[in-house]
Amino acid sequence: MKAVIDRFEEDKAVLLVGEDEDVKVVFPKEYLPKEAEEGDYLSVDISIDTEATEAARAEAEALLKELKGDNE
């Protein structure tokens, strides 16, 4: 996915995302490369962190069992 840096507003960057650059996303400037400037195009890769997702689900299930009093 592609995004272009439209502008900076204090500690945020306004990105225009997608083929038509029609979706605005406000993104923390600190996560962009230090040399990034207005007008720069970015390559964005979003993926699911399966390991973290499974760990969070397991923790939620354990807490729910604890609240219900299930000690099995």
Predicted model as a PDB file, atoms N, CA, C, CB and O in Angstrom, pLDDT in the B-factor column:
MODEL        1                                                                  
ATOM      1  N   MET A   1       0.853  -1.163   0.000  1.00 92.00           N  
ATOM      2  CA  MET A   1       0.000   0.000   0.000  1.00 92.00           C  
ATOM      3  C   MET A   1       0.904   1.232   0.000  1.00 92.00           C  
ATOM      4  CB  MET A   1      -0.973  -0.006   1.225  1.00 92.00           C  
ATOM      5  O   MET A   1       1.972   1.237   0.612  1.00 92.00           O  
ATOM      6  N   LYS A   2       0.468   2.242  -0.676  1.00 95.00           N  
ATOM      7  CA  LYS A   2       1.226   3.488  -0.752  1.00 95.00           C  
ATOM      8  C   LYS A   2       0.526   4.601   0.012  1.00 95.00           C  
ATOM      9  CB  LYS A   2       1.430   3.900  -2.208  1.00 95.00           C  
ATOM     10  O   LYS A   2      -0.698   4.612   0.142  1.00 95.00           O  
ATOM     11  N   ALA A   3       1.315   5.525   0.508  1.00 97.00           N  
ATOM     12  CA  ALA A   3       0.792   6.716   1.177  1.00 97.00           C  
ATOM     13  C   ALA A   3       1.747   7.864   0.862  1.00 97.00           C  
ATOM     14  CB  ALA A   3       0.645   6.495   2.741  1.00 97.00           C  
ATOM     15  O   ALA A   3       2.938   7.650   0.632  1.00 97.00           O  
ATOM     16  N   VAL A   4       1.213   9.076   0.854  1.00 98.00           N  
ATOM     17  CA  VAL A   4       2.043  10.255   0.644  1.00 98.00           C  
ATOM     18  C   VAL A   4       1.862  11.164   1.859  1.00 98.00           C  
ATOM     19  CB  VAL A   4       1.667  10.999  -0.696  1.00 98.00           C  
ATOM     20  O   VAL A   4       0.763  11.290   2.399  1.00 98.00           O  
ATOM     21  N   ILE A   5       2.956  11.792   2.275  1.00 98.00           N  
ATOM     22  CA  ILE A   5       2.881  12.727   3.394  1.00 98.00           C  
ATOM     23  C   ILE A   5       2.324  14.046   2.856  1.00 98.00           C  
ATOM     24  CB  ILE A   5       4.293  12.932   4.073  1.00 98.00           C  
ATOM     25  O   ILE A   5       2.981  14.748   2.088  1.00 98.00           O  
ATOM     26  N   ASP A   6       1.113  14.362   3.272  1.00 98.00           N  
ATOM     27  CA  ASP A   6       0.453  15.584   2.829  1.00 98.00           C  
ATOM     28  C   ASP A   6       1.023  16.790   3.568  1.00 98.00           C  
ATOM     29  CB  ASP A   6      -1.068  15.490   3.047  1.00 98.00           C  
ATOM     30  O   ASP A   6       1.365  17.806   2.964  1.00 98.00           O  
ATOM     31  N   ARG A   7       1.118  16.651   4.900  1.00 98.00           N  
ATOM     32  CA  ARG A   7       1.627  17.761   5.708  1.00 98.00           C  
ATOM     33  C   ARG A   7       1.930  17.270   7.116  1.00 98.00           C  
ATOM     34  CB  ARG A   7       0.609  18.932   5.749  1.00 98.00           C  
ATOM     35  O   ARG A   7       1.525  16.180   7.520  1.00 98.00           O  
ATOM     36  N   PHE A   8       2.652  18.105   7.844  1.00 98.00           N  
ATOM     37  CA  PHE A   8       2.927  17.854   9.255  1.00 98.00           C  
ATOM     38  C   PHE A   8       2.143  18.859  10.080  1.00 98.00           C  
ATOM     39  CB  PHE A   8       4.454  17.944   9.564  1.00 98.00           C  
ATOM     40  O   PHE A   8       2.050  20.033   9.719  1.00 98.00           O  
ATOM     41  N   GLU A   9       1.582  18.396  11.185  1.00 97.00           N  
ATOM     42  CA  GLU A   9       0.883  19.245  12.145  1.00 97.00           C  
ATOM     43  C   GLU A   9       1.415  18.895  13.524  1.00 97.00           C  
ATOM     44  CB  GLU A   9      -0.679  19.056  12.067  1.00 97.00           C  
ATOM     45  O   GLU A   9       1.036  17.884  14.114  1.00 97.00           O  
ATOM     46  N   GLU A  10       2.300  19.746  14.028  1.00 96.00           N  
ATOM     47  CA  GLU A  10       2.980  19.522  15.306  1.00 96.00           C  
ATOM     48  C   GLU A  10       3.677  18.161  15.287  1.00 96.00           C  
ATOM     49  CB  GLU A  10       1.973  19.605  16.490  1.00 96.00           C  
ATOM     50  O   GLU A  10       4.598  17.958  14.496  1.00 96.00           O  
ATOM     51  N   ASP A  11       3.256  17.226  16.142  1.00 97.00           N  
ATOM     52  CA  ASP A  11       3.934  15.932  16.218  1.00 97.00           C  
ATOM     53  C   ASP A  11       3.217  14.852  15.410  1.00 97.00           C  
ATOM     54  CB  ASP A  11       4.051  15.493  17.664  1.00 97.00           C  
ATOM     55  O   ASP A  11       3.460  13.662  15.608  1.00 97.00           O  
ATOM     56  N   LYS A  12       2.332  15.268  14.498  1.00 98.00           N  
ATOM     57  CA  LYS A  12       1.567  14.333  13.668  1.00 98.00           C  
ATOM     58  C   LYS A  12       1.870  14.571  12.192  1.00 98.00           C  
ATOM     59  CB  LYS A  12       0.050  14.478  13.935  1.00 98.00           C  
ATOM     60  O   LYS A  12       2.265  15.662  11.782  1.00 98.00           O  
ATOM     61  N   ALA A  13       1.673  13.516  11.412  1.00 98.00           N  
ATOM     62  CA  ALA A  13       1.775  13.618   9.958  1.00 98.00           C  
ATOM     63  C   ALA A  13       0.411  13.258   9.385  1.00 98.00           C  
ATOM     64  CB  ALA A  13       2.910  12.682   9.383  1.00 98.00           C  
ATOM     65  O   ALA A  13      -0.218  12.297   9.830  1.00 98.00           O  
ATOM     66  N   VAL A  14      -0.040  14.011   8.417  1.00 98.00           N  
ATOM     67  CA  VAL A  14      -1.278  13.692   7.724  1.00 98.00           C  
ATOM     68  C   VAL A  14      -0.878  12.958   6.447  1.00 98.00           C  
ATOM     69  CB  VAL A  14      -2.138  14.989   7.417  1.00 98.00           C  
ATOM     70  O   VAL A  14      -0.214  13.514   5.572  1.00 98.00           O  
ATOM     71  N   LEU A  15      -1.298  11.698   6.363  1.00 98.00           N  
ATOM     72  CA  LEU A  15      -0.973  10.860   5.217  1.00 98.00           C  
ATOM     73  C   LEU A  15      -2.204  10.696   4.344  1.00 98.00           C  
ATOM     74  CB  LEU A  15      -0.439   9.485   5.671  1.00 98.00           C  
ATOM     75  O   LEU A  15      -3.319  10.568   4.849  1.00 98.00           O  
ATOM     76  N   LEU A  16      -2.002  10.700   3.039  1.00 98.00           N  
ATOM     77  CA  LEU A  16      -3.062  10.380   2.088  1.00 98.00           C  
ATOM     78  C   LEU A  16      -2.762   8.980   1.587  1.00 98.00           C  
ATOM     79  CB  LEU A  16      -3.144  11.430   0.898  1.00 98.00           C  
ATOM     80  O   LEU A  16      -1.717   8.730   0.985  1.00 98.00           O  
ATOM     81  N   VAL A  17      -3.695   8.069   1.844  1.00 96.00           N  
ATOM     82  CA  VAL A  17      -3.455   6.645   1.633  1.00 96.00           C  
ATOM     83  C   VAL A  17      -4.294   6.111   0.483  1.00 96.00           C  
ATOM     84  CB  VAL A  17      -3.754   5.861   2.906  1.00 96.00           C  
ATOM     85  O   VAL A  17      -5.409   6.574   0.242  1.00 96.00           O  
ATOM     86  N   GLY A  18      -3.747   5.138  -0.217  1.00 92.00           N  
ATOM     87  CA  GLY A  18      -4.463   4.433  -1.271  1.00 92.00           C  
ATOM     88  C   GLY A  18      -4.090   4.914  -2.659  1.00 92.00           C  
ATOM     89  O   GLY A  18      -3.397   5.915  -2.840  1.00 92.00           O  
ATOM     90  N   GLU A  19      -4.575   4.163  -3.627  1.00 89.00           N  
ATOM     91  CA  GLU A  19      -4.290   4.476  -5.033  1.00 89.00           C  
ATOM     92  C   GLU A  19      -4.726   5.890  -5.404  1.00 89.00           C  
ATOM     93  CB  GLU A  19      -4.983   3.472  -5.945  1.00 89.00           C  
ATOM     94  O   GLU A  19      -4.010   6.603  -6.108  1.00 89.00           O  
ATOM     95  N   ASP A  20      -5.889   6.285  -4.932  1.00 93.00           N  
ATOM     96  CA  ASP A  20      -6.429   7.602  -5.263  1.00 93.00           C  
ATOM     97  C   ASP A  20      -6.078   8.657  -4.225  1.00 93.00           C  
ATOM     98  CB  ASP A  20      -7.924   7.520  -5.411  1.00 93.00           C  
ATOM     99  O   ASP A  20      -6.484   9.813  -4.345  1.00 93.00           O  
ATOM    100  N   GLU A  21      -5.318   8.255  -3.198  1.00 95.00           N  
ATOM    101  CA  GLU A  21      -4.918   9.163  -2.113  1.00 95.00           C  
ATOM    102  C   GLU A  21      -6.141   9.875  -1.531  1.00 95.00           C  
ATOM    103  CB  GLU A  21      -3.887  10.203  -2.625  1.00 95.00           C  
ATOM    104  O   GLU A  21      -6.098  11.071  -1.245  1.00 95.00           O  
ATOM    105  N   ASP A  22      -7.228   9.122  -1.362  1.00 94.00           N  
ATOM    106  CA  ASP A  22      -8.478   9.722  -0.908  1.00 94.00           C  
ATOM    107  C   ASP A  22      -8.811   9.419   0.557  1.00 94.00           C  
ATOM    108  CB  ASP A  22      -9.601   9.246  -1.778  1.00 94.00           C  
ATOM    109  O   ASP A  22      -9.861   9.826   1.052  1.00 94.00           O  
ATOM    110  N   VAL A  23      -7.928   8.715   1.239  1.00 96.00           N  
ATOM    111  CA  VAL A  23      -8.149   8.399   2.647  1.00 96.00           C  
ATOM    112  C   VAL A  23      -7.093   9.126   3.474  1.00 96.00           C  
ATOM    113  CB  VAL A  23      -8.097   6.853   2.898  1.00 96.00           C  
ATOM    114  O   VAL A  23      -5.894   8.938   3.270  1.00 96.00           O  
ATOM    115  N   LYS A  24      -7.551   9.961   4.413  1.00 97.00           N  
ATOM    116  CA  LYS A  24      -6.625  10.701   5.284  1.00 97.00           C  
ATOM    117  C   LYS A  24      -6.384   9.905   6.555  1.00 97.00           C  
ATOM    118  CB  LYS A  24      -7.182  12.114   5.626  1.00 97.00           C  
ATOM    119  O   LYS A  24      -7.325   9.415   7.180  1.00 97.00           O  
ATOM    120  N   VAL A  25      -5.128   9.779   6.929  1.00 97.00           N  
ATOM    121  CA  VAL A  25      -4.755   9.119   8.176  1.00 97.00           C  
ATOM    122  C   VAL A  25      -3.810  10.048   8.924  1.00 97.00           C  
ATOM    123  CB  VAL A  25      -4.090   7.718   7.914  1.00 97.00           C  
ATOM    124  O   VAL A  25      -2.825  10.528   8.363  1.00 97.00           O  
ATOM    125  N   VAL A  26      -4.116  10.299  10.188  1.00 98.00           N  
ATOM    126  CA  VAL A  26      -3.218  11.083  11.037  1.00 98.00           C  
ATOM    127  C   VAL A  26      -2.327  10.086  11.763  1.00 98.00           C  
ATOM    128  CB  VAL A  26      -4.015  12.006  12.056  1.00 98.00           C  
ATOM    129  O   VAL A  26      -2.810   9.188  12.451  1.00 98.00           O  
ATOM    130  N   PHE A  27      -1.027  10.256  11.600  1.00 97.00           N  
ATOM    131  CA  PHE A  27      -0.054   9.265  12.055  1.00 97.00           C  
ATOM    132  C   PHE A  27       1.009   9.953  12.909  1.00 97.00           C  
ATOM    133  CB  PHE A  27       0.598   8.532  10.848  1.00 97.00           C  
ATOM    134  O   PHE A  27       1.431  11.063  12.586  1.00 97.00           O  
ATOM    135  N   PRO A  28       1.447   9.313  13.988  1.00 98.00           N  
ATOM    136  CA  PRO A  28       2.499   9.933  14.810  1.00 98.00           C  
ATOM    137  C   PRO A  28       3.790  10.125  14.005  1.00 98.00           C  
ATOM    138  CB  PRO A  28       2.783   9.067  16.062  1.00 98.00           C  
ATOM    139  O   PRO A  28       4.314   9.183  13.410  1.00 98.00           O  
ATOM    140  N   LYS A  29       4.277  11.337  14.000  1.00 97.00           N  
ATOM    141  CA  LYS A  29       5.481  11.689  13.241  1.00 97.00           C  
ATOM    142  C   LYS A  29       6.693  10.877  13.705  1.00 97.00           C  
ATOM    143  CB  LYS A  29       5.774  13.190  13.378  1.00 97.00           C  
ATOM    144  O   LYS A  29       7.578  10.573  12.906  1.00 97.00           O  
ATOM    145  N   GLU A  30       6.736  10.528  14.984  1.00 97.00           N  
ATOM    146  CA  GLU A  30       7.883   9.818  15.547  1.00 97.00           C  
ATOM    147  C   GLU A  30       8.106   8.436  14.912  1.00 97.00           C  
ATOM    148  CB  GLU A  30       7.698   9.664  17.041  1.00 97.00           C  
ATOM    149  O   GLU A  30       9.208   7.894  14.995  1.00 97.00           O  
ATOM    150  N   TYR A  31       7.082   7.869  14.287  1.00 96.00           N  
ATOM    151  CA  TYR A  31       7.218   6.555  13.667  1.00 96.00           C  
ATOM    152  C   TYR A  31       7.635   6.613  12.197  1.00 96.00           C  
ATOM    153  CB  TYR A  31       5.923   5.811  13.785  1.00 96.00           C  
ATOM    154  O   TYR A  31       7.835   5.578  11.562  1.00 96.00           O  
ATOM    155  N   LEU A  32       7.762   7.805  11.671  1.00 97.00           N  
ATOM    156  CA  LEU A  32       8.233   7.969  10.298  1.00 97.00           C  
ATOM    157  C   LEU A  32       9.756   8.087  10.296  1.00 97.00           C  
ATOM    158  CB  LEU A  32       7.583   9.216   9.632  1.00 97.00           C  
ATOM    159  O   LEU A  32      10.352   8.439  11.314  1.00 97.00           O  
ATOM    160  N   PRO A  33      10.386   7.794   9.157  1.00 96.00           N  
ATOM    161  CA  PRO A  33      11.832   8.021   9.076  1.00 96.00           C  
ATOM    162  C   PRO A  33      12.149   9.486   9.374  1.00 96.00           C  
ATOM    163  CB  PRO A  33      12.375   7.624   7.678  1.00 96.00           C  
ATOM    164  O   PRO A  33      11.405  10.376   8.960  1.00 96.00           O  
ATOM    165  N   LYS A  34      13.231   9.738  10.078  1.00 95.00           N  
ATOM    166  CA  LYS A  34      13.596  11.103  10.477  1.00 95.00           C  
ATOM    167  C   LYS A  34      13.730  12.043   9.279  1.00 95.00           C  
ATOM    168  CB  LYS A  34      14.902  11.084  11.257  1.00 95.00           C  
ATOM    169  O   LYS A  34      13.451  13.237   9.389  1.00 95.00           O  
ATOM    170  N   GLU A  35      14.155  11.507   8.146  1.00 97.00           N  
ATOM    171  CA  GLU A  35      14.372  12.344   6.968  1.00 97.00           C  
ATOM    172  C   GLU A  35      13.102  12.564   6.137  1.00 97.00           C  
ATOM    173  CB  GLU A  35      15.438  11.724   6.101  1.00 97.00           C  
ATOM    174  O   GLU A  35      13.154  13.233   5.105  1.00 97.00           O  
ATOM    175  N   ALA A  36      11.961  12.009   6.571  1.00 97.00           N  
ATOM    176  CA  ALA A  36      10.713  12.133   5.813  1.00 97.00           C  
ATOM    177  C   ALA A  36      10.278  13.597   5.723  1.00 97.00           C  
ATOM    178  CB  ALA A  36       9.600  11.285   6.464  1.00 97.00           C  
ATOM    179  O   ALA A  36      10.367  14.356   6.688  1.00 97.00           O  
ATOM    180  N   GLU A  37       9.803  13.966   4.529  1.00 97.00           N  
ATOM    181  CA  GLU A  37       9.357  15.338   4.274  1.00 97.00           C  
ATOM    182  C   GLU A  37       7.988  15.320   3.616  1.00 97.00           C  
ATOM    183  CB  GLU A  37      10.372  16.094   3.386  1.00 97.00           C  
ATOM    184  O   GLU A  37       7.552  14.300   3.082  1.00 97.00           O  
ATOM    185  N   GLU A  38       7.315  16.469   3.662  1.00 97.00           N  
ATOM    186  CA  GLU A  38       6.049  16.600   2.952  1.00 97.00           C  
ATOM    187  C   GLU A  38       6.269  16.260   1.481  1.00 97.00           C  
ATOM    188  CB  GLU A  38       5.464  18.034   3.110  1.00 97.00           C  
ATOM    189  O   GLU A  38       7.254  16.680   0.874  1.00 97.00           O  
ATOM    190  N   GLY A  39       5.350  15.505   0.928  1.00 98.00           N  
ATOM    191  CA  GLY A  39       5.454  15.106  -0.474  1.00 98.00           C  
ATOM    192  C   GLY A  39       6.140  13.768  -0.683  1.00 98.00           C  
ATOM    193  O   GLY A  39       6.076  13.214  -1.781  1.00 98.00           O  
ATOM    194  N   ASP A  40       6.798  13.230   0.348  1.00 98.00           N  
ATOM    195  CA  ASP A  40       7.439  11.922   0.230  1.00 98.00           C  
ATOM    196  C   ASP A  40       6.388  10.822   0.182  1.00 98.00           C  
ATOM    197  CB  ASP A  40       8.410  11.683   1.401  1.00 98.00           C  
ATOM    198  O   ASP A  40       5.380  10.873   0.885  1.00 98.00           O  
ATOM    199  N   TYR A  41       6.643   9.831  -0.660  1.00 97.00           N  
ATOM    200  CA  TYR A  41       5.776   8.661  -0.727  1.00 97.00           C  
ATOM    201  C   TYR A  41       6.333   7.583   0.192  1.00 97.00           C  
ATOM    202  CB  TYR A  41       5.651   8.136  -2.188  1.00 97.00           C  
ATOM    203  O   TYR A  41       7.545   7.399   0.309  1.00 97.00           O  
ATOM    204  N   LEU A  42       5.418   6.881   0.837  1.00 97.00           N  
ATOM    205  CA  LEU A  42       5.789   5.819   1.770  1.00 97.00           C  
ATOM    206  C   LEU A  42       5.204   4.500   1.287  1.00 97.00           C  
ATOM    207  CB  LEU A  42       5.300   6.142   3.208  1.00 97.00           C  
ATOM    208  O   LEU A  42       4.137   4.465   0.675  1.00 97.00           O  
ATOM    209  N   SER A  43       5.901   3.447   1.564  1.00 94.00           N  
ATOM    210  CA  SER A  43       5.392   2.107   1.335  1.00 94.00           C  
ATOM    211  C   SER A  43       4.929   1.584   2.687  1.00 94.00           C  
ATOM    212  CB  SER A  43       6.477   1.166   0.681  1.00 94.00           C  
ATOM    213  O   SER A  43       5.699   1.566   3.647  1.00 94.00           O  
ATOM    214  N   VAL A  44       3.667   1.156   2.764  1.00 92.00           N  
ATOM    215  CA  VAL A  44       3.085   0.724   4.035  1.00 92.00           C  
ATOM    216  C   VAL A  44       2.736  -0.754   3.945  1.00 92.00           C  
ATOM    217  CB  VAL A  44       1.826   1.567   4.392  1.00 92.00           C  
ATOM    218  O   VAL A  44       2.051  -1.187   3.018  1.00 92.00           O  
ATOM    219  N   ASP A  45       3.213  -1.520   4.916  1.00 93.00           N  
ATOM    220  CA  ASP A  45       2.920  -2.954   4.972  1.00 93.00           C  
ATOM    221  C   ASP A  45       2.255  -3.246   6.308  1.00 93.00           C  
ATOM    222  CB  ASP A  45       4.219  -3.816   4.787  1.00 93.00           C  
ATOM    223  O   ASP A  45       2.850  -3.031   7.364  1.00 93.00           O  
ATOM    224  N   ILE A  46       1.032  -3.731   6.262  1.00 93.00           N  
ATOM    225  CA  ILE A  46       0.306  -4.070   7.482  1.00 93.00           C  
ATOM    226  C   ILE A  46       0.060  -5.572   7.472  1.00 93.00           C  
ATOM    227  CB  ILE A  46      -1.044  -3.273   7.592  1.00 93.00           C  
ATOM    228  O   ILE A  46      -0.445  -6.125   6.495  1.00 93.00           O  
ATOM    229  N   SER A  47       0.423  -6.224   8.569  1.00 96.00           N  
ATOM    230  CA  SER A  47       0.188  -7.659   8.672  1.00 96.00           C  
ATOM    231  C   SER A  47      -0.254  -7.999  10.085  1.00 96.00           C  
ATOM    232  CB  SER A  47       1.454  -8.458   8.290  1.00 96.00           C  
ATOM    233  O   SER A  47      -0.060  -7.215  11.014  1.00 96.00           O  
ATOM    234  N   ILE A  48      -0.843  -9.164  10.238  1.00 97.00           N  
ATOM    235  CA  ILE A  48      -1.316  -9.618  11.542  1.00 97.00           C  
ATOM    236  C   ILE A  48      -0.164 -10.275  12.289  1.00 97.00           C  
ATOM    237  CB  ILE A  48      -2.509 -10.602  11.395  1.00 97.00           C  
ATOM    238  O   ILE A  48       0.548 -11.115  11.739  1.00 97.00           O  
ATOM    239  N   ASP A  49       0.011  -9.885  13.539  1.00 97.00           N  
ATOM    240  CA  ASP A  49       0.998 -10.509  14.410  1.00 97.00           C  
ATOM    241  C   ASP A  49       0.291 -11.680  15.106  1.00 97.00           C  
ATOM    242  CB  ASP A  49       1.600  -9.472  15.459  1.00 97.00           C  
ATOM    243  O   ASP A  49      -0.292 -11.512  16.177  1.00 97.00           O  
ATOM    244  N   THR A  50       0.350 -12.849  14.495  1.00 97.00           N  
ATOM    245  CA  THR A  50      -0.376 -14.019  14.969  1.00 97.00           C  
ATOM    246  C   THR A  50       0.034 -14.408  16.385  1.00 97.00           C  
ATOM    247  CB  THR A  50      -0.151 -15.186  14.028  1.00 97.00           C  
ATOM    248  O   THR A  50      -0.816 -14.745  17.209  1.00 97.00           O  
ATOM    249  N   GLU A  51       1.310 -14.362  16.665  1.00 97.00           N  
ATOM    250  CA  GLU A  51       1.805 -14.746  17.990  1.00 97.00           C  
ATOM    251  C   GLU A  51       1.243 -13.827  19.079  1.00 97.00           C  
ATOM    252  CB  GLU A  51       3.343 -14.714  18.014  1.00 97.00           C  
ATOM    253  O   GLU A  51       0.775 -14.309  20.110  1.00 97.00           O  
ATOM    254  N   ALA A  52       1.285 -12.526  18.863  1.00 98.00           N  
ATOM    255  CA  ALA A  52       0.765 -11.568  19.845  1.00 98.00           C  
ATOM    256  C   ALA A  52      -0.755 -11.701  19.985  1.00 98.00           C  
ATOM    257  CB  ALA A  52       1.136 -10.125  19.437  1.00 98.00           C  
ATOM    258  O   ALA A  52      -1.290 -11.579  21.087  1.00 98.00           O  
ATOM    259  N   THR A  53      -1.448 -11.951  18.873  1.00 97.00           N  
ATOM    260  CA  THR A  53      -2.900 -12.120  18.904  1.00 97.00           C  
ATOM    261  C   THR A  53      -3.283 -13.338  19.730  1.00 97.00           C  
ATOM    262  CB  THR A  53      -3.458 -12.248  17.483  1.00 97.00           C  
ATOM    263  O   THR A  53      -4.177 -13.264  20.572  1.00 97.00           O  
ATOM    264  N   GLU A  54      -2.608 -14.461  19.491  1.00 97.00           N  
ATOM    265  CA  GLU A  54      -2.900 -15.680  20.241  1.00 97.00           C  
ATOM    266  C   GLU A  54      -2.605 -15.505  21.728  1.00 97.00           C  
ATOM    267  CB  GLU A  54      -2.092 -16.849  19.684  1.00 97.00           C  
ATOM    268  O   GLU A  54      -3.369 -15.985  22.566  1.00 97.00           O  
ATOM    269  N   ALA A  55      -1.514 -14.830  22.069  1.00 97.00           N  
ATOM    270  CA  ALA A  55      -1.168 -14.596  23.473  1.00 97.00           C  
ATOM    271  C   ALA A  55      -2.221 -13.729  24.152  1.00 97.00           C  
ATOM    272  CB  ALA A  55       0.216 -13.934  23.585  1.00 97.00           C  
ATOM    273  O   ALA A  55      -2.605 -14.001  25.289  1.00 97.00           O  
ATOM    274  N   ALA A  56      -2.693 -12.689  23.470  1.00 97.00           N  
ATOM    275  CA  ALA A  56      -3.714 -11.808  24.033  1.00 97.00           C  
ATOM    276  C   ALA A  56      -5.032 -12.557  24.228  1.00 97.00           C  
ATOM    277  CB  ALA A  56      -3.927 -10.586  23.125  1.00 97.00           C  
ATOM    278  O   ALA A  56      -5.710 -12.368  25.237  1.00 97.00           O  
ATOM    279  N   ARG A  57      -5.392 -13.400  23.273  1.00 97.00           N  
ATOM    280  CA  ARG A  57      -6.624 -14.189  23.408  1.00 97.00           C  
ATOM    281  C   ARG A  57      -6.525 -15.166  24.571  1.00 97.00           C  
ATOM    282  CB  ARG A  57      -6.919 -14.952  22.109  1.00 97.00           C  
ATOM    283  O   ARG A  57      -7.475 -15.325  25.337  1.00 97.00           O  
ATOM    284  N   ALA A  58      -5.381 -15.816  24.702  1.00 97.00           N  
ATOM    285  CA  ALA A  58      -5.184 -16.760  25.800  1.00 97.00           C  
ATOM    286  C   ALA A  58      -5.273 -16.042  27.146  1.00 97.00           C  
ATOM    287  CB  ALA A  58      -3.825 -17.473  25.662  1.00 97.00           C  
ATOM    288  O   ALA A  58      -5.873 -16.560  28.088  1.00 97.00           O  
ATOM    289  N   GLU A  59      -4.685 -14.865  27.238  1.00 97.00           N  
ATOM    290  CA  GLU A  59      -4.739 -14.089  28.477  1.00 97.00           C  
ATOM    291  C   GLU A  59      -6.179 -13.686  28.797  1.00 97.00           C  
ATOM    292  CB  GLU A  59      -3.844 -12.836  28.370  1.00 97.00           C  
ATOM    293  O   GLU A  59      -6.605 -13.761  29.950  1.00 97.00           O  
ATOM    294  N   ALA A  60      -6.922 -13.262  27.783  1.00 97.00           N  
ATOM    295  CA  ALA A  60      -8.318 -12.869  27.991  1.00 97.00           C  
ATOM    296  C   ALA A  60      -9.152 -14.060  28.447  1.00 97.00           C  
ATOM    297  CB  ALA A  60      -8.909 -12.271  26.703  1.00 97.00           C  
ATOM    298  O   ALA A  60      -9.994 -13.920  29.335  1.00 97.00           O  
ATOM    299  N   GLU A  61      -8.932 -15.226  27.855  1.00 95.00           N  
ATOM    300  CA  GLU A  61      -9.659 -16.430  28.258  1.00 95.00           C  
ATOM    301  C   GLU A  61      -9.333 -16.807  29.697  1.00 95.00           C  
ATOM    302  CB  GLU A  61      -9.328 -17.597  27.320  1.00 95.00           C  
ATOM    303  O   GLU A  61     -10.228 -17.170  30.460  1.00 95.00           O  
ATOM    304  N   ALA A  62      -8.073 -16.725  30.069  1.00 94.00           N  
ATOM    305  CA  ALA A  62      -7.659 -17.060  31.434  1.00 94.00           C  
ATOM    306  C   ALA A  62      -8.303 -16.096  32.436  1.00 94.00           C  
ATOM    307  CB  ALA A  62      -6.113 -17.016  31.560  1.00 94.00           C  
ATOM    308  O   ALA A  62      -8.772 -16.526  33.490  1.00 94.00           O  
ATOM    309  N   LEU A  63      -8.329 -14.816  32.122  1.00 94.00           N  
ATOM    310  CA  LEU A  63      -8.960 -13.837  33.004  1.00 94.00           C  
ATOM    311  C   LEU A  63     -10.462 -14.081  33.129  1.00 94.00           C  
ATOM    312  CB  LEU A  63      -8.703 -12.421  32.491  1.00 94.00           C  
ATOM    313  O   LEU A  63     -11.028 -13.959  34.215  1.00 94.00           O  
ATOM    314  N   LEU A  64     -11.100 -14.424  32.021  1.00 93.00           N  
ATOM    315  CA  LEU A  64     -12.527 -14.698  32.043  1.00 93.00           C  
ATOM    316  C   LEU A  64     -12.827 -15.925  32.909  1.00 93.00           C  
ATOM    317  CB  LEU A  64     -13.052 -14.906  30.615  1.00 93.00           C  
ATOM    318  O   LEU A  64     -13.773 -15.913  33.696  1.00 93.00           O  
ATOM    319  N   LYS A  65     -12.026 -16.977  32.765  1.00 92.00           N  
ATOM    320  CA  LYS A  65     -12.202 -18.177  33.591  1.00 92.00           C  
ATOM    321  C   LYS A  65     -12.021 -17.834  35.067  1.00 92.00           C  
ATOM    322  CB  LYS A  65     -11.202 -19.282  33.172  1.00 92.00           C  
ATOM    323  O   LYS A  65     -12.767 -18.316  35.919  1.00 92.00           O  
ATOM    324  N   GLU A  66     -11.029 -17.001  35.360  1.00 91.00           N  
ATOM    325  CA  GLU A  66     -10.772 -16.589  36.745  1.00 91.00           C  
ATOM    326  C   GLU A  66     -11.972 -15.828  37.309  1.00 91.00           C  
ATOM    327  CB  GLU A  66      -9.498 -15.714  36.825  1.00 91.00           C  
ATOM    328  O   GLU A  66     -12.376 -16.049  38.451  1.00 91.00           O  
ATOM    329  N   LEU A  67     -12.532 -14.937  36.506  1.00 92.00           N  
ATOM    330  CA  LEU A  67     -13.691 -14.163  36.959  1.00 92.00           C  
ATOM    331  C   LEU A  67     -14.924 -15.050  37.174  1.00 92.00           C  
ATOM    332  CB  LEU A  67     -14.014 -13.063  35.944  1.00 92.00           C  
ATOM    333  O   LEU A  67     -15.725 -14.808  38.077  1.00 92.00           O  
ATOM    334  N   LYS A  68     -15.062 -16.071  36.337  1.00 90.00           N  
ATOM    335  CA  LYS A  68     -16.194 -16.990  36.458  1.00 90.00           C  
ATOM    336  C   LYS A  68     -15.976 -18.002  37.581  1.00 90.00           C  
ATOM    337  CB  LYS A  68     -16.426 -17.721  35.136  1.00 90.00           C  
ATOM    338  O   LYS A  68     -16.920 -18.662  38.016  1.00 90.00           O  
ATOM    339  N   GLY A  69     -14.747 -18.124  38.045  1.00 86.00           N  
ATOM    340  CA  GLY A  69     -14.436 -19.096  39.083  1.00 86.00           C  
ATOM    341  C   GLY A  69     -14.137 -20.472  38.543  1.00 86.00           C  
ATOM    342  O   GLY A  69     -14.159 -21.448  39.293  1.00 86.00           O  
ATOM    343  N   ASP A  70     -13.859 -20.571  37.263  1.00 72.00           N  
ATOM    344  CA  ASP A  70     -13.477 -21.856  36.657  1.00 72.00           C  
ATOM    345  C   ASP A  70     -12.004 -22.110  36.940  1.00 72.00           C  
ATOM    346  CB  ASP A  70     -13.755 -21.865  35.114  1.00 72.00           C  
ATOM    347  O   ASP A  70     -11.141 -21.394  36.433  1.00 72.00           O  
ATOM    348  N   ASN A  71     -11.716 -23.110  37.733  1.00 60.00           N  
ATOM    349  CA  ASN A  71     -10.320 -23.405  38.078  1.00 60.00           C  
ATOM    350  C   ASN A  71      -9.863 -24.698  37.441  1.00 60.00           C  
ATOM    351  CB  ASN A  71     -10.144 -23.485  39.592  1.00 60.00           C  
ATOM    352  O   ASN A  71      -8.987 -25.369  37.986  1.00 60.00           O  
ATOM    353  N   GLU A  72     -10.414 -25.061  36.330  1.00 57.00           N  
ATOM    354  CA  GLU A  72     -10.042 -26.318  35.666  1.00 57.00           C  
ATOM    355  C   GLU A  72      -8.790 -26.168  34.865  1.00 57.00           C  
ATOM    356  CB  GLU A  72     -11.153 -26.803  34.771  1.00 57.00           C  
ATOM    357  O   GLU A  72      -8.336 -27.127  34.243  1.00 57.00           O  
TER     358      GLU A  72                                                      
ENDMDL                                                                          
END                                                                             
